[in-house]
Amino acid sequence: MTGESPTERQRRVWDKAAPAYDRQIAFFERIWFGGGRDWLATRAQGRLLEVAVGTGRNLGLYPPGVAVTGVELSPEMLAIARRHAASLRLDLDLREGDAQRLPFDDASFDTVVCCLGLCTIPDPRRALAEMHRVLVPGGRLLLLDHVRSTWPPVYAGQWLLEQVTGRTAGEYFTRRQLPLVAEAGFELVESERLKAGSIERVHATKPA
Ligand SMILES: C[S@@+](CC[C@H](N)C(=O)[O-])C[C@H]1O[C@@H](n2cnc3c(N)ncnc32)[C@H](O)[C@@H]1O
């Protein structure tokens, strides 16, 4: 679409994808993500911001006592997250916003989660800088995403797929977030790669 910025395109793409998202992602959760949502939730604490919260699939997993705020670019994804939170009787702060310009003060969260978001946020460096800014010193960054595989045949398939999805939907399969996490000033606590290295979980902290 003429004159459309990458971020505007993401909003349009995810607004369109929203009605089918939960059904489609449930399949990949079973075969690909290896319990990653629970891995994130068990490490959550305090005031938590979920960036690119989508339809809110993690919302029911966080332990009691965690105060959740969610931010999401797509109004249609966010509407589903609000309905999901209401069905779980969760009273949360869910708001529309851009991960690359988070609408929150510096040092206002103890945990920031981003799940399957940095593969599609147009400027992942900028988003990680924002996550760093809004975390308190000593705060936790928790990421789950699909990344370029360590196995060449899978990597080749990801690269081919990305030639289409990168152009049409701004969705990338050969990105890797871990080097960007270090670049943004975080210290790594733990990371794991699964499924031929194509799934990565990261737990890092903002130095105190
Ligand atoms: C693959 S979905 C993941 C949704 C959710 N985090 C999950 O785990 O199911 C990617 C999400 O990132 C959102 N997104 C993309 N760019 C964004 C941005 N700049 N700021 C906030 N959200 C963004 C999309 O609207 C979409 O909801």
The ligand as an SDF file (V2000), in Angstrom:
LIG
                    3D

 27 29  0  0  0  0  0  0  0  0999 V2000
    2.9780  -13.4650   16.4300 C   0  0  0  0  0  0  0  0  0  0  0  0
    1.9780  -12.2990   17.2710 S   0  0  0  0  0  0  0  0  0  0  0  0
    2.3540  -12.7130   18.9610 C   0  0  0  0  0  0  0  0  0  0  0  0
    1.2480  -12.3340   19.9020 C   0  0  0  0  0  0  0  0  0  0  0  0
    1.4420  -12.7520   21.3580 C   0  0  0  0  0  0  0  0  0  0  0  0
    2.6010  -12.1190   21.9340 N   0  0  0  0  0  0  0  0  0  0  0  0
    1.5480  -14.2380   21.5090 C   0  0  0  0  0  0  0  0  0  0  0  0
    2.4690  -14.7060   22.1880 O   0  0  0  0  0  0  0  0  0  0  0  0
    0.6650  -14.9730   21.0090 O   0  0  0  0  0  0  0  0  0  0  0  0
    2.8910  -10.7810   17.0360 C   0  0  0  0  0  0  0  0  0  0  0  0
    2.2020   -9.5860   17.6490 C   0  0  0  0  0  0  0  0  0  0  0  0
    3.1050   -8.4830   17.6190 O   0  0  0  0  0  0  0  0  0  0  0  0
    2.3090   -7.3100   17.4320 C   0  0  0  0  0  0  0  0  0  0  0  0
    3.1610   -6.2020   17.0020 N   0  0  0  0  0  0  0  0  0  0  0  0
    3.8200   -6.0750   15.8280 C   0  0  0  0  0  0  0  0  0  0  0  0
    4.4890   -4.9070   15.7970 N   0  0  0  0  0  0  0  0  0  0  0  0
    4.2440   -4.2820   16.9780 C   0  0  0  0  0  0  0  0  0  0  0  0
    4.6540   -3.0560   17.5420 C   0  0  0  0  0  0  0  0  0  0  0  0
    5.4660   -2.2130   16.8690 N   0  0  0  0  0  0  0  0  0  0  0  0
    4.2310   -2.7280   18.7790 N   0  0  0  0  0  0  0  0  0  0  0  0
    3.4100   -3.5600   19.4770 C   0  0  0  0  0  0  0  0  0  0  0  0
    2.9720   -4.7560   18.9830 N   0  0  0  0  0  0  0  0  0  0  0  0
    3.3950   -5.1090   17.7560 C   0  0  0  0  0  0  0  0  0  0  0  0
    1.3000   -7.7520   16.4080 C   0  0  0  0  0  0  0  0  0  0  0  0
    0.2130   -6.8590   16.2960 O   0  0  0  0  0  0  0  0  0  0  0  0
    0.9350   -9.1430   16.9210 C   0  0  0  0  0  0  0  0  0  0  0  0
   -0.1380   -9.0770   17.8270 O   0  0  0  0  0  0  0  0  0  0  0  0
  1  2  1  0
  2  3  1  0
  2 10  1  0
  3  4  1  0
  4  5  1  0
  5  6  1  0
  5  7  1  0
  7  8  2  0
  7  9  1  0
 10 11  1  0
 11 12  1  0
 11 26  1  0
 12 13  1  0
 13 14  1  0
 13 24  1  0
 14 15  1  0
 14 23  1  0
 15 16  2  0
 16 17  1  0
 17 18  1  0
 17 23  2  0
 18 19  1  0
 18 20  2  0
 20 21  1  0
 21 22  2  0
 22 23  1  0
 24 25  1  0
 24 26  1  0
 26 27  1  0
M  CHG  2   2   1   9  -1
M  END
$$$$
